């Protein structure tokens, strides 16, 4: 089977689309936030690869084509952002303050857990960039001397979990402001969080898209300082 799938260039691509489509149907039917399509798709695909003993390289032969859509998809986020430009201008100080607070909170938590559990500095460095989009996180980690593979895992995990629990967190904490919801999703869960934000509403989606950009820029300034103080 392994050799056959390796010759089938679109196996990973087709499998991912089918599983994701079914996951969306499941989410719409059960209407539970924990059944986030990204989370369910990831779990099912990992299970299939393990059960049928299919290695990741074979799966990725076709699945890699999905990543080609990341760039145009990210660019498309500028559309809802532009449509909400008045809201952004009106709340600019609050928006920037919220994003900076989110970046600092992430750094404080990582430093705190690193000290509490006596984690090696290299691992702490690798986790500092977990709440920004993967391309920026990888480059930042490499420059700081961290382990990029750990950073990628942390970025994916934080994105999936953040996207899955965000609506429940908003409900429990009674966070009803659309701008605050969007900023929280984008600042803590980057692209995956933005998917959830877009489901919540247009303003949430726009704010989350803005948060991805701003969080990436602010993180590249704050994280090197934090890393120098605590992990070098």
C-alpha positions as MATLAB code, in Angstrom:
seq = 'XXXXXXXXXXXXXXXXXXXXXXXXXXXXXXXXXXXXXXXXXXXXXXXXXXXXXXXXXXXXXXXXXXXXXXXXXXXXXXXXXXXXXXXXXXXXXXXXXXXXXXXXXXXXXXXXXXXXXXXXXXXXXXXXXXXXXXXXXXXXXXXXXXXXXXXXXXXXXXXXXXXXXXXXXXXXXXXXXXXXXXXXXXXXXXXXXXXXXXXXXXXXXXXXXXXXXXXXXXXXXXXXXXXXXXXX';
ca = [
       0.000    0.000    0.000;
       2.828    2.358    0.884;
       4.361    2.139   -2.588;
       0.979    2.563   -4.257;
       0.165    5.675   -2.230;
       3.590    7.153   -2.986;
       2.739    6.909   -6.678;
      -0.672    8.477   -6.063;
       0.400   12.106   -5.866;
      -2.896   13.464   -4.548;
      -3.678   10.961   -1.806;
      -2.906   13.363    1.062;
      -4.676   16.238   -0.686;
      -7.901   14.300   -1.331;
      -7.883   12.650    2.102;
      -7.504   15.992    3.885;
     -10.298   17.657    1.910;
     -12.704   14.761    2.481;
     -11.998   14.525    6.210;
     -12.250   18.292    6.640;
     -15.552   18.397    4.745;
     -16.977   15.649    6.945;
     -15.652   17.442   10.043;
     -17.480   20.614    9.013;
     -20.705   18.635    8.603;
     -20.166   17.098   12.042;
     -19.582   20.526   13.623;
     -22.734   21.924   12.011;
     -24.767   18.970   13.266;
     -23.585   18.728   16.878;
     -22.922   22.482   17.262;
     -20.246   21.929   19.908;
     -17.102   24.067   19.942;
     -14.868   21.135   20.854;
     -15.744   19.563   17.494;
     -13.687   22.207   15.722;
     -13.095   20.984   12.126;
      -9.336   21.620   12.330;
      -9.012   19.641   15.539;
     -11.233   16.773   14.359;
      -9.486   16.619   10.971;
      -6.054   16.467   12.598;
      -7.061   13.690   14.992;
      -8.711   11.576   12.285;
      -5.834   11.920    9.808;
      -3.252   11.026   12.472;
      -5.364    8.000   13.411;
      -5.621    6.874    9.766;
      -1.865    7.198    9.242;
      -1.170    5.170   12.380;
      -3.766    2.454   11.753;
      -2.702    1.840    8.146;
       1.007    2.395    8.892;
       1.331    5.241    6.383;
       4.341    7.471    7.004;
       4.053   11.245    6.995;
       6.255   11.652    3.915;
       3.828    9.564    1.859;
       0.861   11.570    3.121;
       2.631   14.881    2.547;
       3.305   14.142   -1.136;
      -0.230   15.291   -1.821;
      -1.023   17.219    1.353;
       1.733   19.757    0.649;
      -0.416   21.248   -2.119;
      -2.841   22.517    0.502;
      -0.115   24.740    1.948;
       0.068   26.551   -1.399;
      -3.269   28.143   -0.551;
      -1.953   29.663    2.697;
      -0.496   32.773    1.060;
      -3.566   33.774   -1.011;
      -5.809   32.927    1.941;
      -3.785   35.223    4.201;
      -3.958   37.996    1.611;
      -7.742   37.555    1.459;
      -7.902   38.519    5.135;
      -7.185   42.080    3.991;
     -10.699   42.276    2.520;
     -12.681   42.104    5.805;
      -9.924   44.198    7.383;
     -10.480   46.962    4.835;
     -14.243   46.808    5.294;
     -13.835   47.410    9.034;
     -11.285   50.219    8.696;
     -13.569   52.683   10.536;
     -13.836   50.378   13.544;
     -10.068   49.945   13.556;
      -9.382   53.683   13.475;
     -11.928   54.324   16.213;
     -10.438   51.719   18.554;
      -6.775   51.870   17.537;
      -5.346   52.546   21.018;
      -7.425   49.797   22.609;
      -6.573   47.367   19.822;
      -2.819   47.905   20.079;
      -2.960   47.796   23.887;
      -4.819   44.480   23.779;
      -2.365   42.932   21.343;
       0.672   44.087   23.345;
      -0.947   42.700   26.503;
      -1.509   39.374   24.733;
       2.107   39.130   23.587;
       3.397   39.990   27.064;
       1.021   37.496   28.682;
       2.308   34.749   26.395;
       5.926   35.576   27.286;
       5.181   35.712   31.021;
       3.407   32.342   30.969;
       6.244   30.666   29.056;
       8.907   32.117   31.353;
       6.851   31.206   34.426;
       6.307   27.580   33.423;
       9.927   27.259   32.345;
      11.104   28.312   35.782;
       8.432   26.345   37.636;
       9.175   23.056   35.904;
      12.897   23.783   35.455;
      12.715   23.392   31.691;
      15.898   23.849   29.674;
      16.473   27.338   28.273;
      16.592   26.053   24.690;
      13.086   24.655   25.054;
      11.853   27.893   26.613;
      13.270   29.829   23.675;
      11.494   27.484   21.275;
       8.119   28.074   22.969;
       8.255   31.866   23.129;
       7.029   32.225   19.540;
       4.116   29.771   19.793;
       1.354   32.361   19.379;
       2.369   33.801   16.015;
       2.028   32.449   12.507;
       4.411   29.593   11.681;
       6.711   31.236    9.069;
       7.576   34.126   11.414;
       7.807   31.819   14.438;
      10.268   29.491   12.718;
      12.588   32.289   11.590;
      12.479   33.958   15.002;
      13.249   30.706   16.806;
      16.180   29.968   14.495;
      17.648   33.420   15.120;
      17.329   32.989   18.890;
      18.906   29.525   18.863;
      15.797   27.501   19.632;
      14.484   24.266   18.115;
      12.234   25.073   15.168;
      10.480   21.678   15.149;
       9.275   22.265   18.710;
       8.134   25.746   17.737;
       6.098   24.380   14.819;
       4.441   21.802   17.076;
       3.632   24.492   19.670;
       2.247   26.851   17.014;
      -0.037   24.167   15.562;
      -1.189   22.970   18.982;
      -1.917   26.458   20.311;
      -3.795   27.318   17.137;
      -5.998   24.234   17.194;
      -6.755   24.444   20.922;
      -7.337   28.193   20.786;
      -9.727   27.878   17.861;
     -11.616   25.069   19.581;
     -12.121   26.666   22.989;
     -12.418   30.364   22.054;
     -16.250   30.483   21.783;
     -16.622   28.662   25.119;
     -14.160   31.021   26.808;
     -16.066   34.045   25.504;
     -19.307   32.578   26.815;
     -17.942   31.684   30.254;
     -16.235   35.054   30.743;
     -19.154   36.977   29.182;
     -16.957   38.564   26.513;
     -19.498   39.924   24.067;
     -17.544   42.749   22.414;
     -16.891   41.752   18.794;
     -13.563   43.582   18.591;
     -12.283   41.923   21.783;
     -13.319   38.481   20.540;
     -11.486   38.927   17.250;
      -8.327   40.264   18.866;
      -8.269   37.379   21.343;
      -8.558   34.801   18.561;
      -5.855   36.322   16.373;
      -3.429   37.133   19.172;
      -3.547   33.727   20.848;
      -4.371   31.323   18.006;
      -3.173   33.093   14.796;
      -4.599   31.579   11.562;
      -6.623   28.822   13.193;
      -8.140   31.333   15.573;
      -9.042   33.566   12.658;
     -11.075   30.715   11.165;
     -13.145   30.651   14.342;
     -13.330   34.454   14.404;
     -14.741   34.536   10.874;
     -17.432   32.086   11.972;
     -18.347   34.433   14.832;
     -18.766   37.477   12.596;
     -17.258   39.917   10.107;
     -15.844   42.282   12.729;
     -14.305   39.399   14.676;
     -12.688   38.106   11.494;
     -11.256   41.493   10.583;
      -9.881   42.096   14.069;
      -8.336   38.639   14.161;
      -6.630   39.241   10.814;
      -5.237   42.508   12.127;
      -4.087   40.782   15.304;
      -2.109   38.183   13.327;
      -0.080   40.916   11.623;
       0.402   43.107   14.682;
       1.185   40.170   16.978;
       3.865   38.959   14.596;
       5.532   42.377   14.475;
       5.330   43.044   18.215;
       6.513   39.529   19.073;
       9.673   39.982   17.002;
      10.476   42.996   19.198;
       9.489   41.690   22.637;
      10.547   38.031   22.437;
      14.271   38.662   21.753;
      14.383   40.940   24.808;
      12.634   38.370   27.008;
      14.845   35.603   25.670;
      18.004   37.627   26.396;
      16.930   38.341   29.961;
      15.712   34.872   30.972;
      17.180   32.274   28.589;
      20.718   33.429   27.779;
];
